[in-house]
Amino acid sequence: MIQTKILLVPLVLLQSEQEFLLGTVATVASVLGAVFAYYVGQRGGRPLLERFISTTYVDRIE
């Protein structure tokens, strides 16, 4: 999210006539990235977590 803001500010300053388009693209990309991350976590979260952390710790966190 911060990377998007860091890039968005200079782009809007350089192309102020396209500020709405740039803001919309950044917002849509951010939402799609969050949905993708949620899907990956939902489908593969626990198996990936158990691969790197012992089952005892995973159960304790859960």
Predicted model as a PDB file, atoms N, CA, C, CB and O in Angstrom, pLDDT in the B-factor column:
MODEL        1                                                                  
ATOM      1  N   MET A   1       0.818  -1.190   0.000  1.00 53.00           N  
ATOM      2  CA  MET A   1       0.000   0.000   0.000  1.00 53.00           C  
ATOM      3  C   MET A   1       0.866   1.261   0.000  1.00 53.00           C  
ATOM      4  CB  MET A   1      -0.933  -0.006   1.202  1.00 53.00           C  
ATOM      5  O   MET A   1       0.571   2.216  -0.718  1.00 53.00           O  
ATOM      6  N   ILE A   2       1.910   1.267   0.784  1.00 58.00           N  
ATOM      7  CA  ILE A   2       2.778   2.442   0.840  1.00 58.00           C  
ATOM      8  C   ILE A   2       3.493   2.635  -0.492  1.00 58.00           C  
ATOM      9  CB  ILE A   2       3.804   2.308   1.985  1.00 58.00           C  
ATOM     10  O   ILE A   2       3.688   3.769  -0.929  1.00 58.00           O  
ATOM     11  N   GLN A   3       3.888   1.533  -1.148  1.00 62.00           N  
ATOM     12  CA  GLN A   3       4.562   1.646  -2.432  1.00 62.00           C  
ATOM     13  C   GLN A   3       3.654   2.338  -3.445  1.00 62.00           C  
ATOM     14  CB  GLN A   3       4.985   0.260  -2.945  1.00 62.00           C  
ATOM     15  O   GLN A   3       4.117   3.142  -4.254  1.00 62.00           O  
ATOM     16  N   THR A   4       2.373   2.024  -3.397  1.00 61.00           N  
ATOM     17  CA  THR A   4       1.425   2.642  -4.316  1.00 61.00           C  
ATOM     18  C   THR A   4       1.374   4.154  -4.090  1.00 61.00           C  
ATOM     19  CB  THR A   4       0.023   2.023  -4.143  1.00 61.00           C  
ATOM     20  O   THR A   4       1.372   4.927  -5.048  1.00 61.00           O  
ATOM     21  N   LYS A   5       1.332   4.566  -2.846  1.00 70.00           N  
ATOM     22  CA  LYS A   5       1.274   6.001  -2.544  1.00 70.00           C  
ATOM     23  C   LYS A   5       2.560   6.705  -2.956  1.00 70.00           C  
ATOM     24  CB  LYS A   5       1.013   6.222  -1.050  1.00 70.00           C  
ATOM     25  O   LYS A   5       2.524   7.832  -3.450  1.00 70.00           O  
ATOM     26  N   ILE A   6       3.688   6.046  -2.754  1.00 76.00           N  
ATOM     27  CA  ILE A   6       4.965   6.656  -3.117  1.00 76.00           C  
ATOM     28  C   ILE A   6       5.027   6.893  -4.624  1.00 76.00           C  
ATOM     29  CB  ILE A   6       6.142   5.765  -2.662  1.00 76.00           C  
ATOM     30  O   ILE A   6       5.558   7.912  -5.065  1.00 76.00           O  
ATOM     31  N   LEU A   7       4.502   5.981  -5.405  1.00 75.00           N  
ATOM     32  CA  LEU A   7       4.505   6.148  -6.854  1.00 75.00           C  
ATOM     33  C   LEU A   7       3.383   7.055  -7.335  1.00 75.00           C  
ATOM     34  CB  LEU A   7       4.394   4.803  -7.528  1.00 75.00           C  
ATOM     35  O   LEU A   7       3.537   7.757  -8.334  1.00 75.00           O  
ATOM     36  N   LEU A   8       2.269   7.046  -6.642  1.00 76.00           N  
ATOM     37  CA  LEU A   8       1.103   7.798  -7.095  1.00 76.00           C  
ATOM     38  C   LEU A   8       1.304   9.317  -6.988  1.00 76.00           C  
ATOM     39  CB  LEU A   8      -0.115   7.384  -6.291  1.00 76.00           C  
ATOM     40  O   LEU A   8       0.879  10.057  -7.874  1.00 76.00           O  
ATOM     41  N   VAL A   9       1.930   9.773  -5.937  1.00 76.00           N  
ATOM     42  CA  VAL A   9       2.108  11.218  -5.742  1.00 76.00           C  
ATOM     43  C   VAL A   9       2.923  11.851  -6.869  1.00 76.00           C  
ATOM     44  CB  VAL A   9       2.789  11.488  -4.402  1.00 76.00           C  
ATOM     45  O   VAL A   9       2.471  12.845  -7.438  1.00 76.00           O  
ATOM     46  N   PRO A  10       4.101  11.330  -7.221  1.00 80.00           N  
ATOM     47  CA  PRO A  10       4.836  11.948  -8.325  1.00 80.00           C  
ATOM     48  C   PRO A  10       4.102  11.833  -9.670  1.00 80.00           C  
ATOM     49  CB  PRO A  10       6.210  11.313  -8.441  1.00 80.00           C  
ATOM     50  O   PRO A  10       4.164  12.746 -10.493  1.00 80.00           O  
ATOM     51  N   LEU A  11       3.417  10.721  -9.884  1.00 78.00           N  
ATOM     52  CA  LEU A  11       2.673  10.579 -11.140  1.00 78.00           C  
ATOM     53  C   LEU A  11       1.559  11.607 -11.257  1.00 78.00           C  
ATOM     54  CB  LEU A  11       2.091   9.178 -11.254  1.00 78.00           C  
ATOM     55  O   LEU A  11       1.342  12.169 -12.330  1.00 78.00           O  
ATOM     56  N   VAL A  12       0.864  11.853 -10.179  1.00 80.00           N  
ATOM     57  CA  VAL A  12      -0.209  12.855 -10.202  1.00 80.00           C  
ATOM     58  C   VAL A  12       0.371  14.253 -10.382  1.00 80.00           C  
ATOM     59  CB  VAL A  12      -1.046  12.788  -8.904  1.00 80.00           C  
ATOM     60  O   VAL A  12      -0.212  15.085 -11.078  1.00 80.00           O  
ATOM     61  N   LEU A  13       1.512  14.513  -9.760  1.00 79.00           N  
ATOM     62  CA  LEU A  13       2.134  15.826  -9.924  1.00 79.00           C  
ATOM     63  C   LEU A  13       2.600  16.048 -11.359  1.00 79.00           C  
ATOM     64  CB  LEU A  13       3.312  15.977  -8.965  1.00 79.00           C  
ATOM     65  O   LEU A  13       2.547  17.170 -11.863  1.00 79.00           O  
ATOM     66  N   LEU A  14       3.055  14.989 -12.017  1.00 82.00           N  
ATOM     67  CA  LEU A  14       3.508  15.110 -13.403  1.00 82.00           C  
ATOM     68  C   LEU A  14       2.354  15.138 -14.396  1.00 82.00           C  
ATOM     69  CB  LEU A  14       4.435  13.970 -13.742  1.00 82.00           C  
ATOM     70  O   LEU A  14       2.426  15.830 -15.411  1.00 82.00           O  
ATOM     71  N   GLN A  15       1.304  14.399 -14.112  1.00 79.00           N  
ATOM     72  CA  GLN A  15       0.169  14.303 -15.039  1.00 79.00           C  
ATOM     73  C   GLN A  15      -1.122  14.602 -14.288  1.00 79.00           C  
ATOM     74  CB  GLN A  15       0.103  12.893 -15.702  1.00 79.00           C  
ATOM     75  O   GLN A  15      -1.945  13.711 -14.079  1.00 79.00           O  
ATOM     76  N   SER A  16      -1.293  15.838 -13.888  1.00 77.00           N  
ATOM     77  CA  SER A  16      -2.433  16.199 -13.051  1.00 77.00           C  
ATOM     78  C   SER A  16      -3.774  16.044 -13.774  1.00 77.00           C  
ATOM     79  CB  SER A  16      -2.279  17.622 -12.570  1.00 77.00           C  
ATOM     80  O   SER A  16      -4.810  15.919 -13.121  1.00 77.00           O  
ATOM     81  N   GLU A  17      -3.770  16.049 -15.100  1.00 81.00           N  
ATOM     82  CA  GLU A  17      -5.033  15.887 -15.825  1.00 81.00           C  
ATOM     83  C   GLU A  17      -5.544  14.446 -15.769  1.00 81.00           C  
ATOM     84  CB  GLU A  17      -4.860  16.316 -17.280  1.00 81.00           C  
ATOM     85  O   GLU A  17      -6.700  14.189 -16.105  1.00 81.00           O  
ATOM     86  N   GLN A  18      -4.703  13.515 -15.352  1.00 80.00           N  
ATOM     87  CA  GLN A  18      -5.104  12.112 -15.267  1.00 80.00           C  
ATOM     88  C   GLN A  18      -5.143  11.618 -13.817  1.00 80.00           C  
ATOM     89  CB  GLN A  18      -4.149  11.245 -16.087  1.00 80.00           C  
ATOM     90  O   GLN A  18      -5.007  10.421 -13.563  1.00 80.00           O  
ATOM     91  N   GLU A  19      -5.326  12.525 -12.885  1.00 83.00           N  
ATOM     92  CA  GLU A  19      -5.276  12.139 -11.476  1.00 83.00           C  
ATOM     93  C   GLU A  19      -6.376  11.149 -11.096  1.00 83.00           C  
ATOM     94  CB  GLU A  19      -5.381  13.369 -10.604  1.00 83.00           C  
ATOM     95  O   GLU A  19      -6.137  10.233 -10.310  1.00 83.00           O  
ATOM     96  N   PHE A  20      -7.576  11.324 -11.646  1.00 85.00           N  
ATOM     97  CA  PHE A  20      -8.671  10.407 -11.331  1.00 85.00           C  
ATOM     98  C   PHE A  20      -8.385   9.008 -11.873  1.00 85.00           C  
ATOM     99  CB  PHE A  20      -9.993  10.936 -11.905  1.00 85.00           C  
ATOM    100  O   PHE A  20      -8.626   8.013 -11.188  1.00 85.00           O  
ATOM    101  N   LEU A  21      -7.877   8.932 -13.088  1.00 85.00           N  
ATOM    102  CA  LEU A  21      -7.547   7.639 -13.681  1.00 85.00           C  
ATOM    103  C   LEU A  21      -6.442   6.940 -12.894  1.00 85.00           C  
ATOM    104  CB  LEU A  21      -7.122   7.816 -15.143  1.00 85.00           C  
ATOM    105  O   LEU A  21      -6.540   5.745 -12.614  1.00 85.00           O  
ATOM    106  N   LEU A  22      -5.402   7.670 -12.541  1.00 80.00           N  
ATOM    107  CA  LEU A  22      -4.299   7.078 -11.785  1.00 80.00           C  
ATOM    108  C   LEU A  22      -4.755   6.606 -10.409  1.00 80.00           C  
ATOM    109  CB  LEU A  22      -3.160   8.082 -11.640  1.00 80.00           C  
ATOM    110  O   LEU A  22      -4.352   5.537  -9.950  1.00 80.00           O  
ATOM    111  N   GLY A  23      -5.584   7.393  -9.762  1.00 82.00           N  
ATOM    112  CA  GLY A  23      -6.108   6.992  -8.450  1.00 82.00           C  
ATOM    113  C   GLY A  23      -6.998   5.763  -8.545  1.00 82.00           C  
ATOM    114  O   GLY A  23      -6.957   4.886  -7.683  1.00 82.00           O  
ATOM    115  N   THR A  24      -7.804   5.706  -9.601  1.00 84.00           N  
ATOM    116  CA  THR A  24      -8.680   4.551  -9.802  1.00 84.00           C  
ATOM    117  C   THR A  24      -7.875   3.289 -10.071  1.00 84.00           C  
ATOM    118  CB  THR A  24      -9.646   4.809 -10.955  1.00 84.00           C  
ATOM    119  O   THR A  24      -8.160   2.235  -9.502  1.00 84.00           O  
ATOM    120  N   VAL A  25      -6.877   3.392 -10.930  1.00 84.00           N  
ATOM    121  CA  VAL A  25      -6.033   2.228 -11.235  1.00 84.00           C  
ATOM    122  C   VAL A  25      -5.314   1.751  -9.977  1.00 84.00           C  
ATOM    123  CB  VAL A  25      -5.004   2.572 -12.342  1.00 84.00           C  
ATOM    124  O   VAL A  25      -5.239   0.547  -9.734  1.00 84.00           O  
ATOM    125  N   ALA A  26      -4.789   2.666  -9.179  1.00 83.00           N  
ATOM    126  CA  ALA A  26      -4.083   2.285  -7.954  1.00 83.00           C  
ATOM    127  C   ALA A  26      -5.036   1.614  -6.964  1.00 83.00           C  
ATOM    128  CB  ALA A  26      -3.426   3.519  -7.305  1.00 83.00           C  
ATOM    129  O   ALA A  26      -4.667   0.638  -6.311  1.00 83.00           O  
ATOM    130  N   THR A  27      -6.248   2.128  -6.852  1.00 84.00           N  
ATOM    131  CA  THR A  27      -7.230   1.550  -5.936  1.00 84.00           C  
ATOM    132  C   THR A  27      -7.649   0.160  -6.376  1.00 84.00           C  
ATOM    133  CB  THR A  27      -8.450   2.448  -5.832  1.00 84.00           C  
ATOM    134  O   THR A  27      -7.710  -0.761  -5.562  1.00 84.00           O  
ATOM    135  N   VAL A  28      -7.938   0.005  -7.662  1.00 89.00           N  
ATOM    136  CA  VAL A  28      -8.354  -1.301  -8.185  1.00 89.00           C  
ATOM    137  C   VAL A  28      -7.228  -2.321  -8.027  1.00 89.00           C  
ATOM    138  CB  VAL A  28      -8.767  -1.187  -9.672  1.00 89.00           C  
ATOM    139  O   VAL A  28      -7.480  -3.460  -7.635  1.00 89.00           O  
ATOM    140  N   ALA A  29      -6.000  -1.927  -8.326  1.00 86.00           N  
ATOM    141  CA  ALA A  29      -4.870  -2.844  -8.183  1.00 86.00           C  
ATOM    142  C   ALA A  29      -4.665  -3.236  -6.720  1.00 86.00           C  
ATOM    143  CB  ALA A  29      -3.591  -2.206  -8.745  1.00 86.00           C  
ATOM    144  O   ALA A  29      -4.328  -4.385  -6.432  1.00 86.00           O  
ATOM    145  N   SER A  30      -4.860  -2.313  -5.810  1.00 85.00           N  
ATOM    146  CA  SER A  30      -4.718  -2.612  -4.393  1.00 85.00           C  
ATOM    147  C   SER A  30      -5.781  -3.600  -3.923  1.00 85.00           C  
ATOM    148  CB  SER A  30      -4.796  -1.331  -3.576  1.00 85.00           C  
ATOM    149  O   SER A  30      -5.482  -4.534  -3.178  1.00 85.00           O  
ATOM    150  N   VAL A  31      -7.006  -3.395  -4.353  1.00 90.00           N  
ATOM    151  CA  VAL A  31      -8.093  -4.302  -3.973  1.00 90.00           C  
ATOM    152  C   VAL A  31      -7.873  -5.688  -4.568  1.00 90.00           C  
ATOM    153  CB  VAL A  31      -9.451  -3.739  -4.430  1.00 90.00           C  
ATOM    154  O   VAL A  31      -8.066  -6.691  -3.880  1.00 90.00           O  
ATOM    155  N   LEU A  32      -7.474  -5.760  -5.830  1.00 92.00           N  
ATOM    156  CA  LEU A  32      -7.216  -7.065  -6.456  1.00 92.00           C  
ATOM    157  C   LEU A  32      -6.058  -7.788  -5.756  1.00 92.00           C  
ATOM    158  CB  LEU A  32      -6.898  -6.886  -7.962  1.00 92.00           C  
ATOM    159  O   LEU A  32      -6.111  -9.006  -5.580  1.00 92.00           O  
ATOM    160  N   GLY A  33      -5.039  -7.068  -5.364  1.00 90.00           N  
ATOM    161  CA  GLY A  33      -3.928  -7.669  -4.638  1.00 90.00           C  
ATOM    162  C   GLY A  33      -4.364  -8.210  -3.281  1.00 90.00           C  
ATOM    163  O   GLY A  33      -3.906  -9.272  -2.860  1.00 90.00           O  
ATOM    164  N   ALA A  34      -5.240  -7.489  -2.598  1.00 91.00           N  
ATOM    165  CA  ALA A  34      -5.738  -7.950  -1.303  1.00 91.00           C  
ATOM    166  C   ALA A  34      -6.603  -9.193  -1.463  1.00 91.00           C  
ATOM    167  CB  ALA A  34      -6.534  -6.841  -0.608  1.00 91.00           C  
ATOM    168  O   ALA A  34      -6.512 -10.122  -0.661  1.00 91.00           O  
ATOM    169  N   VAL A  35      -7.445  -9.215  -2.498  1.00 93.00           N  
ATOM    170  CA  VAL A  35      -8.289 -10.386  -2.753  1.00 93.00           C  
ATOM    171  C   VAL A  35      -7.419 -11.600  -3.088  1.00 93.00           C  
ATOM    172  CB  VAL A  35      -9.288 -10.102  -3.908  1.00 93.00           C  
ATOM    173  O   VAL A  35      -7.685 -12.703  -2.611  1.00 93.00           O  
ATOM    174  N   PHE A  36      -6.398 -11.403  -3.894  1.00 92.00           N  
ATOM    175  CA  PHE A  36      -5.491 -12.496  -4.241  1.00 92.00           C  
ATOM    176  C   PHE A  36      -4.767 -13.021  -3.000  1.00 92.00           C  
ATOM    177  CB  PHE A  36      -4.471 -12.032  -5.293  1.00 92.00           C  
ATOM    178  O   PHE A  36      -4.651 -14.233  -2.817  1.00 92.00           O  
ATOM    179  N   ALA A  37      -4.284 -12.126  -2.156  1.00 88.00           N  
ATOM    180  CA  ALA A  37      -3.584 -12.540  -0.937  1.00 88.00           C  
ATOM    181  C   ALA A  37      -4.528 -13.287  -0.005  1.00 88.00           C  
ATOM    182  CB  ALA A  37      -2.981 -11.321  -0.215  1.00 88.00           C  
ATOM    183  O   ALA A  37      -4.124 -14.267   0.621  1.00 88.00           O  
ATOM    184  N   TYR A  38      -5.766 -12.847   0.097  1.00 90.00           N  
ATOM    185  CA  TYR A  38      -6.750 -13.540   0.921  1.00 90.00           C  
ATOM    186  C   TYR A  38      -6.996 -14.946   0.379  1.00 90.00           C  
ATOM    187  CB  TYR A  38      -8.070 -12.744   0.974  1.00 90.00           C  
ATOM    188  O   TYR A  38      -7.058 -15.904   1.149  1.00 90.00           O  
ATOM    189  N   TYR A  39      -7.136 -15.074  -0.931  1.00 88.00           N  
ATOM    190  CA  TYR A  39      -7.373 -16.376  -1.552  1.00 88.00           C  
ATOM    191  C   TYR A  39      -6.192 -17.319  -1.313  1.00 88.00           C  
ATOM    192  CB  TYR A  39      -7.624 -16.213  -3.062  1.00 88.00           C  
ATOM    193  O   TYR A  39      -6.393 -18.488  -0.981  1.00 88.00           O  
ATOM    194  N   VAL A  40      -4.995 -16.834  -1.474  1.00 83.00           N  
ATOM    195  CA  VAL A  40      -3.810 -17.664  -1.235  1.00 83.00           C  
ATOM    196  C   VAL A  40      -3.760 -18.100   0.225  1.00 83.00           C  
ATOM    197  CB  VAL A  40      -2.520 -16.900  -1.612  1.00 83.00           C  
ATOM    198  O   VAL A  40      -3.466 -19.259   0.514  1.00 83.00           O  
ATOM    199  N   GLY A  41      -4.039 -17.196   1.133  1.00 83.00           N  
ATOM    200  CA  GLY A  41      -4.038 -17.542   2.550  1.00 83.00           C  
ATOM    201  C   GLY A  41      -5.139 -18.510   2.910  1.00 83.00           C  
ATOM    202  O   GLY A  41      -4.938 -19.401   3.735  1.00 83.00           O  
ATOM    203  N   GLN A  42      -6.303 -18.349   2.303  1.00 85.00           N  
ATOM    204  CA  GLN A  42      -7.437 -19.220   2.585  1.00 85.00           C  
ATOM    205  C   GLN A  42      -7.191 -20.635   2.072  1.00 85.00           C  
ATOM    206  CB  GLN A  42      -8.707 -18.651   1.965  1.00 85.00           C  
ATOM    207  O   GLN A  42      -7.518 -21.607   2.752  1.00 85.00           O  
ATOM    208  N   ARG A  43      -6.625 -20.754   0.891  1.00 83.00           N  
ATOM    209  CA  ARG A  43      -6.425 -22.064   0.267  1.00 83.00           C  
ATOM    210  C   ARG A  43      -5.155 -22.766   0.722  1.00 83.00           C  
ATOM    211  CB  ARG A  43      -6.396 -21.914  -1.221  1.00 83.00           C  
ATOM    212  O   ARG A  43      -5.154 -23.986   0.890  1.00 83.00           O  
ATOM    213  N   GLY A  44      -4.095 -22.037   0.921  1.00 80.00           N  
ATOM    214  CA  GLY A  44      -2.828 -22.686   1.224  1.00 80.00           C  
ATOM    215  C   GLY A  44      -2.184 -22.209   2.494  1.00 80.00           C  
ATOM    216  O   GLY A  44      -1.025 -22.534   2.752  1.00 80.00           O  
ATOM    217  N   GLY A  45      -2.891 -21.451   3.293  1.00 78.00           N  
ATOM    218  CA  GLY A  45      -2.289 -20.839   4.472  1.00 78.00           C  
ATOM    219  C   GLY A  45      -1.768 -21.815   5.492  1.00 78.00           C  
ATOM    220  O   GLY A  45      -0.594 -21.772   5.858  1.00 78.00           O  
ATOM    221  N   ARG A  46      -2.634 -22.698   5.958  1.00 78.00           N  
ATOM    222  CA  ARG A  46      -2.220 -23.632   7.018  1.00 78.00           C  
ATOM    223  C   ARG A  46      -1.145 -24.601   6.537  1.00 78.00           C  
ATOM    224  CB  ARG A  46      -3.427 -24.419   7.528  1.00 78.00           C  
ATOM    225  O   ARG A  46      -0.156 -24.783   7.247  1.00 78.00           O  
ATOM    226  N   PRO A  47      -1.282 -25.240   5.361  1.00 80.00           N  
ATOM    227  CA  PRO A  47      -0.193 -26.127   4.924  1.00 80.00           C  
ATOM    228  C   PRO A  47       1.147 -25.405   4.765  1.00 80.00           C  
ATOM    229  CB  PRO A  47      -0.565 -26.782   3.611  1.00 80.00           C  
ATOM    230  O   PRO A  47       2.193 -25.956   5.105  1.00 80.00           O  
ATOM    231  N   LEU A  48       1.116 -24.189   4.255  1.00 78.00           N  
ATOM    232  CA  LEU A  48       2.365 -23.434   4.133  1.00 78.00           C  
ATOM    233  C   LEU A  48       2.927 -23.069   5.499  1.00 78.00           C  
ATOM    234  CB  LEU A  48       2.145 -22.168   3.308  1.00 78.00           C  
ATOM    235  O   LEU A  48       4.137 -23.126   5.720  1.00 78.00           O  
ATOM    236  N   LEU A  49       2.044 -22.698   6.407  1.00 78.00           N  
ATOM    237  CA  LEU A  49       2.484 -22.345   7.752  1.00 78.00           C  
ATOM    238  C   LEU A  49       3.090 -23.544   8.461  1.00 78.00           C  
ATOM    239  CB  LEU A  49       1.321 -21.790   8.565  1.00 78.00           C  
ATOM    240  O   LEU A  49       4.123 -23.423   9.120  1.00 78.00           O  
ATOM    241  N   GLU A  50       2.450 -24.703   8.328  1.00 79.00           N  
ATOM    242  CA  GLU A  50       2.966 -25.911   8.977  1.00 79.00           C  
ATOM    243  C   GLU A  50       4.262 -26.399   8.341  1.00 79.00           C  
ATOM    244  CB  GLU A  50       1.927 -27.016   8.925  1.00 79.00           C  
ATOM    245  O   GLU A  50       5.027 -27.133   8.968  1.00 79.00           O  
ATOM    246  N   ARG A  51       4.503 -26.005   7.135  1.00 81.00           N  
ATOM    247  CA  ARG A  51       5.755 -26.391   6.481  1.00 81.00           C  
ATOM    248  C   ARG A  51       6.957 -25.688   7.113  1.00 81.00           C  
ATOM    249  CB  ARG A  51       5.690 -26.071   4.985  1.00 81.00           C  
ATOM    250  O   ARG A  51       8.054 -26.245   7.164  1.00 81.00           O  
ATOM    251  N   PHE A  52       6.742 -24.460   7.593  1.00 79.00           N  
ATOM    252  CA  PHE A  52       7.842 -23.675   8.138  1.00 79.00           C  
ATOM    253  C   PHE A  52       7.835 -23.593   9.666  1.00 79.00           C  
ATOM    254  CB  PHE A  52       7.797 -22.292   7.566  1.00 79.00           C  
ATOM    255  O   PHE A  52       8.865 -23.313  10.280  1.00 79.00           O  
ATOM    256  N   ILE A  53       6.670 -23.838  10.279  1.00 81.00           N  
ATOM    257  CA  ILE A  53       6.534 -23.736  11.737  1.00 81.00           C  
ATOM    258  C   ILE A  53       5.927 -25.038  12.245  1.00 81.00           C  
ATOM    259  CB  ILE A  53       5.648 -22.498  12.151  1.00 81.00           C  
ATOM    260  O   ILE A  53       5.085 -25.630  11.570  1.00 81.00           O  
ATOM    261  N   SER A  54       6.337 -25.484  13.406  1.00 81.00           N  
ATOM    262  CA  SER A  54       5.835 -26.757  13.919  1.00 81.00           C  
ATOM    263  C   SER A  54       4.338 -26.676  14.217  1.00 81.00           C  
ATOM    264  CB  SER A  54       6.604 -27.163  15.185  1.00 81.00           C  
ATOM    265  O   SER A  54       3.800 -25.601  14.481  1.00 81.00           O  
ATOM    266  N   THR A  55       3.687 -27.820  14.170  1.00 80.00           N  
ATOM    267  CA  THR A  55       2.240 -27.904  14.376  1.00 80.00           C  
ATOM    268  C   THR A  55       1.837 -27.433  15.776  1.00 80.00           C  
ATOM    269  CB  THR A  55       1.761 -29.339  14.153  1.00 80.00           C  
ATOM    270  O   THR A  55       0.744 -26.898  15.957  1.00 80.00           O  
ATOM    271  N   THR A  56       2.701 -27.627  16.750  1.00 84.00           N  
ATOM    272  CA  THR A  56       2.413 -27.192  18.116  1.00 84.00           C  
ATOM    273  C   THR A  56       2.217 -25.688  18.181  1.00 84.00           C  
ATOM    274  CB  THR A  56       3.535 -27.613  19.059  1.00 84.00           C  
ATOM    275  O   THR A  56       1.273 -25.208  18.810  1.00 84.00           O  
ATOM    276  N   TYR A  57       3.101 -24.944  17.537  1.00 82.00           N  
ATOM    277  CA  TYR A  57       2.978 -23.481  17.522  1.00 82.00           C  
ATOM    278  C   TYR A  57       1.758 -23.031  16.734  1.00 82.00           C  
ATOM    279  CB  TYR A  57       4.235 -22.848  16.931  1.00 82.00           C  
ATOM    280  O   TYR A  57       1.082 -22.082  17.130  1.00 82.00           O  
ATOM    281  N   VAL A  58       1.473 -23.694  15.633  1.00 76.00           N  
ATOM    282  CA  VAL A  58       0.304 -23.332  14.828  1.00 76.00           C  
ATOM    283  C   VAL A  58      -0.969 -23.535  15.630  1.00 76.00           C  
ATOM    284  CB  VAL A  58       0.255 -24.160  13.530  1.00 76.00           C  
ATOM    285  O   VAL A  58      -1.862 -22.689  15.595  1.00 76.00           O  
ATOM    286  N   ASP A  59      -1.068 -24.658  16.360  1.00 81.00           N  
ATOM    287  CA  ASP A  59      -2.252 -24.913  17.192  1.00 81.00           C  
ATOM    288  C   ASP A  59      -2.375 -23.894  18.307  1.00 81.00           C  
ATOM    289  CB  ASP A  59      -2.199 -26.318  17.783  1.00 81.00           C  
ATOM    290  O   ASP A  59      -3.479 -23.458  18.634  1.00 81.00           O  
ATOM    291  N   ARG A  60      -1.256 -23.513  18.888  1.00 83.00           N  
ATOM    292  CA  ARG A  60      -1.285 -22.515  19.952  1.00 83.00           C  
ATOM    293  C   ARG A  60      -1.766 -21.163  19.433  1.00 83.00           C  
ATOM    294  CB  ARG A  60       0.098 -22.373  20.580  1.00 83.00           C  
ATOM    295  O   ARG A  60      -2.541 -20.476  20.100  1.00 83.00           O  
ATOM    296  N   ILE A  61      -1.311 -20.788  18.255  1.00 76.00           N  
ATOM    297  CA  ILE A  61      -1.733 -19.514  17.665  1.00 76.00           C  
ATOM    298  C   ILE A  61      -3.208 -19.551  17.307  1.00 76.00           C  
ATOM    299  CB  ILE A  61      -0.896 -19.190  16.420  1.00 76.00           C  
ATOM    300  O   ILE A  61      -3.931 -18.575  17.505  1.00 76.00           O  
ATOM    301  N   GLU A  62      -3.649 -20.683  16.778  1.00 76.00           N  
ATOM    302  CA  GLU A  62      -5.046 -20.820  16.372  1.00 76.00           C  
ATOM    303  C   GLU A  62      -5.961 -20.797  17.574  1.00 76.00           C  
ATOM    304  CB  GLU A  62      -5.255 -22.105  15.583  1.00 76.00           C  
ATOM    305  O   GLU A  62      -7.178 -20.900  17.426  1.00 76.00           O  
TER     306      GLU A  62                                                      
ENDMDL                                                                          
END                                                                             
